[in-house]
Amino acid sequence: MGKKRRQFTPVFKFQVVMDLLTGRKRRVELLREHQLHESTLERWIRQFQERGAEIFVSEDGAGSVEQERLAELERVIGRLTLELEAAKKASSWLKSR
């Protein structure tokens, strides 16, 4: 029977990475204290570096991309509505001739 993998909370991972990055503890101390493998700690650090900037995105900033997309879709709908109305008028004009 294999070992059951340990699961760590995001808060725990954050604290371990911060202990390393702030210099509170050395890498070797963290690995021994928490019985972690070097690759596990490296993965956590890499994830922190890749996604750390996400915490500084304001809710308004995150929504602006969605708002821009919504505005673009509304413009397309408006244009298509005008085209449809013009096609209906042209069709009725041609039928009456």
C-alpha positions, 0 to 999 in steps of 0.5 A: 500500500502506497503512502498517502500524500500530504495536503497543504493549505494555501495559507501554509504554503504562503507562510512557508514561501514568505519565511524563505523570501523574507529570510526568517528561515533558511531553505534547509530549515524549512525543508527539515522542519516541515519534512518537505522535498526540495521540488515541492518548495521550488514548485510553491515558490514558482507558483508564488512568482507566477501568480503573485501579481494577481493579488494586486489586481483591483476588482475594477481592473479585473472587471474592465476586461469583461466590461470592454468585451461586453461593450464590444458585444453591445456594439455588434448587436447594435450594428446587426440590429440596424442591418436587420432593420435596413434589410427588412425595409429593403425587402418590403420596398422590393415586394411593393414594386 
